[in-house]
Amino acid sequence: LPSAQQRMLALALLWLAGACLRLTVLAVPPVIPLLHADLHLSETGVGWLSSLPPMLFAIAAVPGAVLIARFGIVPALIIGLLLNAVGSAARAASSDPALLYAATIVMAAGVSIMQPSMPPLVRAWFPQRIGFATAVYTTGLLIGEILAAALTIPVVLPLVGDSWRLNFVVWSIPVLLTAVLVALFAPRLGRTAGAKTVAPVMRRRWWPDFRQPLIWKLGLILGSVNATYFVTNAFLPDYMNAD
């Protein structure tokens, strides 16, 4: 990046995109009691609703990387942000659990495209500061998790008349605005540059080497952490509401 102003802008966009990775996902747990009441969602239904995003994170990651290689990193990130925002807002129109699940799949697919976009974007924008730039967008991810979980009940729901539907719309707005900002201000790499960042890795190896013990260790660690995290977020609101 040629100037300090562009570097600061790129860091801001990385932070915003990182926050958008979790804003719409963590907007669900605080309104689960409302979903129970309105859509008659069972505990099994809550389990499915909470399981869909992490399932899509795994299933759609490879197609997301292919999309990056085909269209470039920045266009893929914009596509992911738009799918995330549209899917999140579409949940507001759900009249039954099936439609809620379908909209959640669209939202999670957007996040699944965004996630593999971030590391190559860091590498392309900040080749000399990869660790720092990674810390910036992962900090945004953590803040996004905190904001949606912490502000939905005390701030957002009172503003929208305790409507879980409008709550989903509200949390989709920052994601849509981030897509617009990325489209307008992100330093352009070009499709060729984006493909060069990802495609050689994909040509070398697109599937994990399951003979490596490290792969299994990482899988167990990350799988256990994510299972605990998403299960807690799914069912803790019900527990607190019951009390």
C-alpha positions in Angstrom: 0.0 0.0 0.0 1.5 3.3 -1.1 0.4 5.7 1.7 -0.2 5.9 5.4 -3.8 7.0 4.7 -4.5 4.0 2.6 -2.9 1.7 5.2 -5.2 3.1 7.9 -8.2 2.8 5.6 -7.3 -0.8 4.8 -6.9 -1.6 8.5 -10.3 -0.1 9.2 -11.9 -2.2 6.5 -10.2 -5.3 7.9 -11.5 -4.6 11.3 -15.1 -3.9 10.1 -15.1 -7.1 7.9 -13.8 -9.1 10.9 -16.7 -7.7 13.1 -19.2 -8.7 10.4 -18.0 -12.3 10.6 -19.9 -12.7 13.8 -22.4 -9.8 14.2 -25.3 -11.6 12.5 -24.4 -15.0 13.9 -24.5 -13.8 17.6 -27.7 -11.8 17.0 -29.6 -15.1 17.4 -28.9 -16.3 21.0 -30.4 -13.3 22.8 -33.7 -13.7 21.0 -34.1 -17.4 21.3 -36.8 -17.1 23.9 -38.8 -15.0 21.5 -38.3 -17.5 18.7 -39.7 -20.2 21.1 -42.8 -18.1 21.7 -43.4 -16.9 18.1 -42.3 -19.8 15.9 -42.8 -22.5 18.5 -39.2 -23.5 18.0 -38.3 -26.6 20.0 -35.0 -27.2 21.7 -34.1 -29.5 18.8 -35.0 -26.6 16.5 -32.7 -24.3 18.5 -29.9 -26.9 18.2 -30.3 -27.0 14.4 -30.5 -23.2 14.1 -27.3 -22.8 16.1 -25.6 -25.7 14.3 -26.2 -24.4 10.8 -23.6 -21.5 10.8 -20.6 -23.6 12.0 -21.7 -26.4 9.6 -21.6 -23.9 6.7 -18.3 -22.5 7.9 -16.8 -25.9 7.2 -18.8 -27.0 4.2 -18.6 -23.7 2.2 -15.0 -22.8 3.0 -13.6 -24.6 -0.1 -16.2 -23.2 -2.5 -15.4 -19.8 -0.9 -11.7 -20.2 -1.7 -12.6 -21.2 -5.3 -14.6 -18.0 -5.6 -11.6 -16.0 -4.4 -9.4 -17.6 -7.0 -11.9 -17.0 -9.7 -13.0 -13.4 -9.0 -10.3 -12.0 -6.7 -10.2 -11.4 -3.0 -12.0 -8.1 -2.7 -14.9 -9.1 -5.0 -15.3 -12.3 -3.1 -15.3 -10.5 0.2 -18.0 -8.1 -1.1 -20.1 -11.1 -2.3 -19.7 -12.7 1.2 -20.8 -9.5 2.9 -23.8 -9.1 0.7 -24.9 -12.7 1.2 -24.4 -12.3 5.0 -26.5 -9.1 5.1 -29.3 -10.4 2.8 -29.5 -13.7 4.6 -29.6 -12.0 8.0 -32.3 -9.6 7.0 -34.3 -12.3 5.2 -34.7 -14.1 8.6 -37.1 -11.3 9.5 -39.6 -12.6 7.0 -39.6 -16.1 8.3 -43.1 -17.4 9.1 -41.9 -20.9 10.1 -38.7 -22.6 11.2 -37.9 -23.9 7.7 -37.7 -20.4 6.2 -35.6 -19.3 9.2 -33.2 -22.2 8.5 -33.1 -21.3 4.8 -32.2 -17.7 5.5 -29.7 -18.7 8.1 -28.0 -20.9 5.5 -27.7 -18.0 3.1 -26.3 -15.8 5.9 -23.8 -18.5 7.0 -22.7 -19.1 3.4 -21.8 -15.4 3.2 -19.7 -15.7 6.3 -18.1 -18.8 4.9 -17.0 -16.9 1.9 -15.7 -14.0 4.0 -13.6 -16.1 6.3 -11.2 -17.5 3.7 -11.0 -14.1 2.1 -9.4 -12.5 5.2 -6.0 -14.2 5.4 -5.1 -13.7 1.7 -6.4 -10.1 2.0 -4.0 -9.5 4.9 -1.2 -11.1 3.0 -1.9 -8.9 -0.1 -2.4 -5.6 1.7 0.2 -6.0 4.5 2.9 -8.5 3.3 5.3 -7.0 5.8 2.9 -6.8 8.7 0.9 -10.0 8.4 0.8 -10.7 12.2 -0.4 -7.2 13.0 -3.1 -7.1 10.3 -4.3 -10.5 11.3 -4.6 -9.3 14.9 -6.7 -6.3 13.7 -9.3 -8.3 11.9 -9.5 -11.0 14.6 -10.0 -8.3 17.2 -12.9 -7.1 15.0 -14.3 -10.6 15.1 -14.2 -10.7 18.9 -15.8 -7.3 19.2 -18.5 -8.3 16.7 -19.3 -11.3 18.9 -19.4 -9.1 22.0 -21.5 -6.3 20.5 -24.3 -8.5 19.2 -24.6 -10.6 22.3 -24.3 -7.6 24.7 -26.4 -5.0 23.0 -29.3 -6.9 21.6 -31.4 -7.2 24.8 -30.6 -3.8 26.5 -30.3 -1.6 23.4 -31.7 -3.1 20.2 -34.8 -4.9 21.3 -36.2 -1.8 23.2 -35.6 0.3 20.1 -37.6 -2.1 17.8 -40.4 -2.9 20.2 -39.0 -6.3 21.3 -39.3 -7.6 17.7 -36.8 -10.4 17.0 -37.5 -9.8 13.3 -36.4 -6.2 13.3 -33.5 -7.2 15.5 -32.1 -9.3 12.6 -32.6 -6.4 10.2 -30.8 -4.0 12.5 -27.7 -6.3 12.8 -27.7 -6.7 9.0 -27.3 -3.0 8.4 -23.6 -2.7 9.6 -22.8 -5.7 7.3 -24.4 -4.0 4.3 -22.7 -0.7 5.1 -19.3 -2.6 5.3 -20.0 -4.1 1.9 -20.5 -0.6 0.5 -17.4 0.7 2.1 -15.3 -2.2 0.8 -16.7 -1.7 -2.7 -15.9 2.0 -2.6 -12.6 2.3 -0.7 -10.8 -1.1 -0.6 -7.4 -0.9 -2.4 -7.9 -2.9 -5.5 -5.7 -5.9 -6.2 -7.2 -7.0 -9.5 -8.5 -10.5 -10.2 -5.1 -11.7 -11.3 -3.5 -10.6 -8.0 -6.2 -12.2 -6.0 -6.0 -15.4 -7.9 -2.2 -15.5 -7.5 -2.5 -15.1 -3.8 -4.8 -18.2 -3.4 -4.6 -20.3 -6.5 -1.0 -21.7 -6.1 -1.9 -23.0 -2.6 -5.0 -24.6 -4.0 -3.1 -26.2 -6.8 -0.5 -27.6 -4.3 -3.0 -29.0 -1.8 -6.8 -28.4 -1.5 -7.4 -31.2 1.0 -5.8 -31.7 4.5 -3.2 -34.4 4.8 -4.9 -36.5 7.4 -1.8 -38.6 8.0 -0.3 -35.6 9.9 -0.9 -35.8 13.6 -1.0 -32.0 13.8 -4.1 -31.9 11.6 -6.0 -34.1 14.1 -4.7 -32.1 17.1 -5.8 -28.8 15.5 -9.1 -30.3 14.5 -9.8 -31.5 18.0 -8.8 -28.3 19.7 -10.8 -26.0 17.3 -13.7 -28.4 17.1 -14.0 -28.6 20.9 -13.7 -24.9 21.4 -16.4 -24.2 18.7 -18.7 -26.9 20.0 -18.5 -25.5 23.5 -18.9 -21.9 22.3 -21.9 -22.4 20.0 -23.7 -24.8 22.3 -23.4 -22.4 25.2 -24.6 -19.5 23.1 -27.6 -21.6 21.9 -28.9 -22.8 25.2 -27.7 -20.4 27.9 -30.5 -17.8 27.0 -33.1 -20.5 27.6 -31.5 -21.4 30.9 -31.4 -17.7 32.0 -35.0 -17.2 30.8 -36.2 -20.2 32.8 -34.8 -18.7 36.0 
